[in-house]
């Protein structure tokens, strides 16, 4: 599994200094959210040119909107950024997705660098060039594909995360093992405490898995869809919970964990995933995320979200599922009644 050439997994001082020395730009614009401004920006500010511009936006998925983009574009315009400017997105998946989208659309595109600061963004959002924002309650509904000049990943930023945020990112690690590496899945099962994993190796492995898939299918015409395992019902659940109070909202990885259990059940019904593997997957994921992320009364609203999933073709809701751990398939049509059963099985913890 090869790490893409533009991705550097190294101490941030070393990698950022190297990239800035080798990149010409007229102005440097640094985008953070309020959390990364406080905890991560101080780790890089001394490396940046003194005349750089820094703009911070509110933190959270609920701010990943065109309204926030408008404020970012206004700041870029006020700062006089031209097409030779360079943008650094310092943050988690919200900032790298939205900051990349703003850079790629400002004056028809300026270059940008991503410095992912969460486990989730380092193992997943850092690779693949998906940029965008949420719209009318739908995840990543407006966006485009655009590659950063560089992605600089450093596990040091993980020390700034809460335990909940770190656990959220671990969901994508589990997904990468399940869709493409049965041997790695076994290693995760054998690790007694997931918190004690070697994050440098974890990040390298996940980036390698995703990088291999993206290299073969950069714009998600086929194979890349396997990366959406857990994300069809997971995104629907996440979008639904975003409508509630701040206490009701889920982190992305929490929703994907629930989605992977539901979609493992669908995999057993439709793709031949063994009952043994289904229960093994569900038990492991529920051991890391013991909370149930949905209630029976939530099911109709969650199912309603499936109609706008980006993988759909016509009125068919298409899922990416598993034949076995490490072996995935895509474009599997699932009826609403089947999705309802999957959610019900998850809610009642049918693996117990």
C-alpha positions as CSV (number, residue, x, y, z in Angstrom):
1,X,0.0,0.0,0.0
2,X,1.6,3.2,-1.2
3,X,1.3,6.6,0.5
4,X,0.4,9.2,-2.2
5,X,3.4,11.4,-3.0
6,X,1.8,14.6,-1.8
7,X,1.0,13.2,1.6
8,X,3.8,13.6,4.2
9,X,3.5,11.8,7.5
10,X,6.2,13.5,9.6
11,X,6.8,16.1,12.4
12,X,4.8,19.1,11.3
13,X,7.8,21.6,11.7
14,X,9.9,19.6,9.3
15,X,7.2,18.9,6.7
16,X,5.6,22.4,6.7
17,X,9.0,24.2,6.4
18,X,9.9,21.9,3.5
19,X,6.7,22.6,1.6
20,X,6.8,26.4,2.2
21,X,10.4,26.5,1.0
22,X,9.5,24.7,-2.2
23,X,6.2,26.6,-2.9
24,X,6.0,30.1,-4.3
25,X,2.9,32.2,-3.4
26,X,1.9,35.8,-3.3
27,X,0.0,35.6,0.0
28,X,-0.6,32.9,2.6
29,X,-4.1,32.5,4.1
30,X,-4.5,30.1,7.1
31,X,-8.0,28.8,7.9
32,X,-8.8,27.4,11.4
33,X,-11.8,26.8,13.5
34,X,-12.0,28.1,17.0
35,X,-10.6,24.9,18.5
36,X,-7.7,24.5,16.2
37,X,-7.0,28.2,16.5
38,X,-6.5,27.7,20.2
39,X,-4.8,24.3,20.3
40,X,-3.1,23.7,16.9
41,X,-2.3,27.0,15.3
42,X,0.4,27.7,18.1
43,X,2.2,24.6,16.9
44,X,2.8,26.0,13.4
45,X,2.6,29.8,13.8
46,X,6.3,30.3,14.3
47,X,7.1,28.4,11.0
48,X,4.8,30.6,8.9
49,X,5.9,33.9,7.3
50,X,5.3,36.8,9.6
51,X,2.9,38.5,7.1
52,X,0.5,35.5,6.8
53,X,-3.2,36.0,7.2
54,X,-5.2,34.0,9.8
55,X,-9.0,33.6,9.8
56,X,-11.0,31.4,12.2
57,X,-14.6,30.1,11.9
58,X,-16.9,28.5,14.4
59,X,-16.2,24.8,15.1
60,X,-18.6,22.0,14.3
61,X,-20.4,20.2,11.5
62,X,-23.4,22.5,11.9
63,X,-21.2,25.3,10.5
64,X,-20.1,23.4,7.4
65,X,-22.4,25.5,5.2
66,X,-22.4,27.9,2.3
67,X,-23.0,30.7,4.8
68,X,-19.7,30.0,6.5
69,X,-18.1,29.7,3.0
70,X,-19.4,33.2,2.2
71,X,-17.6,34.6,5.2
72,X,-14.4,32.8,4.2
73,X,-14.7,34.1,0.6
74,X,-15.3,37.6,2.0
75,X,-12.1,37.4,4.1
76,X,-10.1,36.2,1.1
77,X,-11.5,39.0,-1.0
78,X,-10.8,41.7,1.7
79,X,-7.3,40.3,2.1
80,X,-6.7,40.8,-1.6
81,X,-5.9,37.1,-2.4
82,X,-5.0,36.6,-6.0
83,X,-4.8,33.3,-7.9
84,X,-1.1,32.9,-6.8
85,X,-2.2,32.8,-3.2
86,X,-1.8,29.7,-1.0
87,X,-4.4,28.5,1.6
88,X,-3.5,26.3,4.5
89,X,-6.5,24.5,6.1
90,X,-5.6,23.6,9.7
91,X,-8.3,21.4,11.2
92,X,-10.4,18.3,11.1
93,X,-12.6,17.1,8.2
94,X,-14.9,20.0,8.4
95,X,-12.1,22.5,7.8
96,X,-10.2,20.5,5.2
97,X,-13.5,19.8,3.3
98,X,-14.8,23.3,3.5
99,X,-11.5,25.2,3.3
100,X,-10.5,23.1,0.2
101,X,-13.9,23.9,-1.3
102,X,-13.5,27.6,-0.7
103,X,-10.0,27.6,-2.2
104,X,-11.0,25.5,-5.2
105,X,-13.8,27.9,-6.1
106,X,-12.3,31.3,-5.2
107,X,-11.4,33.0,-8.5
108,X,-11.8,29.6,-10.1
109,X,-9.2,28.0,-7.9
110,X,-6.2,28.8,-5.7
111,X,-3.8,26.2,-4.3
112,X,-4.3,24.8,-0.8
113,X,-2.5,22.6,1.7
114,X,-4.3,20.5,4.2
115,X,-2.9,20.0,7.7
116,X,-5.4,17.5,9.2
117,X,-5.5,17.7,13.0
118,X,-8.0,14.9,14.0
119,X,-7.5,11.2,13.6
120,X,-10.6,11.2,11.4
121,X,-9.2,13.7,9.0
122,X,-5.7,12.2,9.0
123,X,-6.9,8.7,8.1
124,X,-9.8,9.6,5.8
125,X,-10.4,13.2,4.8
126,X,-6.7,13.8,4.1
127,X,-6.8,11.6,0.9
128,X,-9.0,11.7,-2.1
129,X,-9.7,15.3,-2.9
130,X,-13.4,15.4,-1.9
131,X,-14.3,18.9,-1.0
132,X,-17.6,20.4,-0.1
133,X,-20.2,21.5,2.4
134,X,-23.6,20.3,3.8
135,X,-26.8,21.8,2.3
136,X,-30.4,21.8,3.5
137,X,-29.5,19.1,6.1
138,X,-27.7,16.7,3.6
139,X,-24.1,15.8,4.2
140,X,-21.6,17.0,1.6
141,X,-24.4,17.9,-0.8
142,X,-22.5,20.7,-2.6
143,X,-18.9,20.1,-3.6
144,X,-16.3,19.0,-6.1
145,X,-13.1,17.0,-6.4
146,X,-9.9,18.9,-6.0
147,X,-6.5,17.8,-4.8
148,X,-4.4,19.8,-2.3
149,X,-0.8,20.7,-3.1
150,X,0.2,18.7,0.0
151,X,-1.3,17.0,3.0
152,X,0.9,17.2,6.2
153,X,-0.1,14.6,8.8
154,X,1.5,14.5,12.2
155,X,0.3,12.4,15.1
156,X,1.3,15.1,17.5
157,X,-2.0,16.8,16.8
158,X,-3.9,13.8,18.2
159,X,-2.7,15.0,21.7
160,X,-5.1,18.0,21.3
161,X,-8.1,15.7,20.9
162,X,-10.7,14.7,23.5
163,X,-11.2,11.0,24.0
164,X,-14.5,11.2,22.1
165,X,-12.9,12.9,19.1
166,X,-10.1,10.3,19.0
167,X,-12.7,7.5,19.2
168,X,-14.7,9.1,16.4
169,X,-11.7,8.9,14.1
170,X,-11.1,5.3,14.9
171,X,-14.3,4.4,13.1
172,X,-12.6,5.1,9.8
173,X,-9.7,2.9,10.8
174,X,-12.1,0.0,11.4
175,X,-13.8,0.7,8.1
176,X,-10.5,0.6,6.1
177,X,-9.7,-2.8,7.7
178,X,-13.1,-4.2,7.0
179,X,-13.3,-3.2,3.3
180,X,-9.8,-4.0,2.2
181,X,-7.5,-5.8,4.7
182,X,-8.8,-8.9,6.5
183,X,-5.3,-9.4,8.2
184,X,-5.5,-5.9,9.6
185,X,-9.0,-6.5,10.9
186,X,-7.7,-9.4,12.8
187,X,-4.9,-7.3,14.3
188,X,-7.6,-4.8,15.5
189,X,-9.6,-7.6,17.1
190,X,-6.5,-8.8,18.9
191,X,-5.6,-5.4,20.4
192,X,-7.0,-5.3,23.9
193,X,-7.1,-1.5,24.2
194,X,-7.6,0.3,20.9
195,X,-6.4,3.5,22.6
196,X,-2.9,2.0,22.8
197,X,-2.5,1.4,19.1
198,X,0.6,2.9,17.3
199,X,-1.0,5.9,15.7
200,X,1.9,6.5,13.3
201,X,1.4,3.1,11.8
202,X,-2.4,3.3,11.9
203,X,-2.3,6.6,10.0
204,X,0.1,5.2,7.4
205,X,-1.9,2.0,6.9
206,X,-5.3,3.8,6.5
207,X,-3.8,6.4,4.1
208,X,-2.3,3.6,2.1
209,X,-5.6,1.7,1.9
210,X,-7.5,4.8,0.8
211,X,-4.7,6.0,-1.5
212,X,-4.7,2.7,-3.4
213,X,-8.5,2.8,-3.9
214,X,-8.5,6.5,-5.0
215,X,-5.6,6.0,-7.4
216,X,-7.7,3.4,-9.3
217,X,-10.9,5.5,-9.2
218,X,-10.3,9.2,-8.4
219,X,-13.8,10.4,-9.0
220,X,-15.9,7.6,-7.6
221,X,-17.2,6.0,-10.8
222,X,-16.9,2.5,-9.4
223,X,-14.3,1.0,-7.0
224,X,-14.0,4.1,-4.8
225,X,-17.6,3.5,-3.7
226,X,-16.4,0.8,-1.3
227,X,-15.1,3.6,0.9
228,X,-18.7,4.4,1.7
229,X,-19.3,1.2,3.7
230,X,-21.2,2.3,6.8
231,X,-21.8,5.7,5.3
232,X,-25.2,5.3,3.7
233,X,-27.2,4.7,6.8
234,X,-24.5,6.4,8.8
235,X,-24.8,9.7,7.0
236,X,-28.6,9.5,7.1
237,X,-28.3,9.1,10.9
238,X,-25.8,11.9,11.3
239,X,-27.8,14.3,9.2
240,X,-31.0,13.5,11.2
241,X,-29.3,14.0,14.5
242,X,-27.8,17.4,13.3
243,X,-31.4,18.7,13.3
244,X,-31.6,18.4,17.1
245,X,-30.0,20.2,19.9
246,X,-26.2,20.3,20.4
247,X,-26.5,17.4,22.9
248,X,-28.2,15.2,20.3
249,X,-25.7,15.7,17.5
250,X,-23.3,12.9,16.7
251,X,-19.7,13.0,15.7
252,X,-19.1,11.6,12.2
253,X,-17.4,8.5,13.4
254,X,-20.1,7.7,15.9
255,X,-22.7,7.7,13.2
256,X,-20.4,5.6,10.9
257,X,-19.9,3.1,13.7
258,X,-23.7,2.6,13.9
259,X,-23.9,2.6,10.1
260,X,-21.3,-0.2,9.8
261,X,-23.3,-2.4,12.2
262,X,-26.5,-1.8,10.2
263,X,-24.7,-2.4,6.9
264,X,-22.9,-5.5,8.1
265,X,-26.4,-6.9,8.8
266,X,-27.4,-6.0,5.2
267,X,-24.2,-7.6,4.0
268,X,-25.3,-10.9,5.7
269,X,-28.7,-10.7,4.1
270,X,-27.6,-9.8,0.6
271,X,-23.9,-10.5,0.0
272,X,-23.1,-13.7,1.9
273,X,-21.3,-12.3,4.9
274,X,-21.3,-15.1,7.4
275,X,-23.3,-15.0,10.6
276,X,-20.1,-15.5,12.5
277,X,-18.4,-12.5,10.8
278,X,-21.6,-10.4,11.3
279,X,-21.6,-11.0,15.0
280,X,-17.9,-10.5,15.3
281,X,-18.1,-7.1,13.5
282,X,-21.1,-6.0,15.6
283,X,-19.7,-7.1,18.9
284,X,-16.3,-5.4,18.2
285,X,-17.9,-2.1,17.1
286,X,-20.3,-2.1,20.0
287,X,-17.5,-2.7,22.4
288,X,-15.9,0.6,21.3
289,X,-19.2,2.5,20.8
290,X,-21.6,0.9,23.4
291,X,-24.1,3.7,23.1
292,X,-27.1,3.1,20.8
293,X,-27.2,6.0,18.4
294,X,-30.9,5.7,17.4
295,X,-34.3,4.9,18.8
296,X,-37.2,3.1,17.1
297,X,-39.1,6.3,16.7
298,X,-36.2,7.8,14.7
299,X,-36.3,5.2,12.0
300,X,-38.8,6.9,9.6
301,X,-36.8,10.2,9.6
302,X,-33.5,8.3,9.1
303,X,-35.0,6.4,6.1
304,X,-36.3,9.6,4.6
305,X,-32.7,10.9,4.4
306,X,-31.7,7.9,2.1
307,X,-33.5,9.4,-0.8
308,X,-30.8,12.1,-1.3
309,X,-27.7,9.8,-0.9
310,X,-25.1,10.7,-3.5
311,X,-24.7,7.1,-4.6
312,X,-28.3,6.7,-5.6
313,X,-29.2,6.0,-9.2
314,X,-32.8,7.0,-10.0
315,X,-34.9,5.7,-7.2
316,X,-32.5,3.0,-6.3
317,X,-30.7,3.4,-3.0
318,X,-27.2,1.8,-3.5
319,X,-25.0,0.5,-0.7
320,X,-21.4,-0.6,-0.4
321,X,-21.4,-3.9,1.6
322,X,-19.2,-6.7,2.6
323,X,-18.9,-10.3,1.3
324,X,-16.4,-11.0,4.0
325,X,-14.0,-9.0,6.2
326,X,-11.5,-7.5,3.7
327,X,-13.8,-8.1,0.7
328,X,-16.3,-5.4,-0.3
329,X,-18.8,-4.8,-3.1
330,X,-20.6,-1.8,-4.3
331,X,-23.8,-0.7,-6.1
332,X,-26.0,-3.1,-4.0
333,X,-29.6,-2.0,-4.2
334,X,-31.4,-2.0,-0.9
335,X,-35.1,-1.6,-0.4
336,X,-36.4,0.7,2.3
337,X,-38.0,-2.3,4.1
338,X,-34.5,-3.9,4.3
339,X,-32.9,-0.7,5.6
340,X,-35.7,-0.5,8.2
341,X,-34.9,-4.1,9.3
342,X,-31.2,-3.2,9.5
343,X,-31.8,-0.2,11.8
344,X,-34.2,-2.2,13.9
345,X,-31.6,-5.0,14.3
346,X,-29.0,-2.4,15.4
347,X,-31.4,-0.7,17.9
348,X,-32.4,-4.0,19.6
349,X,-28.7,-5.2,19.5
350,X,-29.5,-8.4,17.6
351,X,-26.0,-9.7,18.0
352,X,-26.2,-10.2,21.7
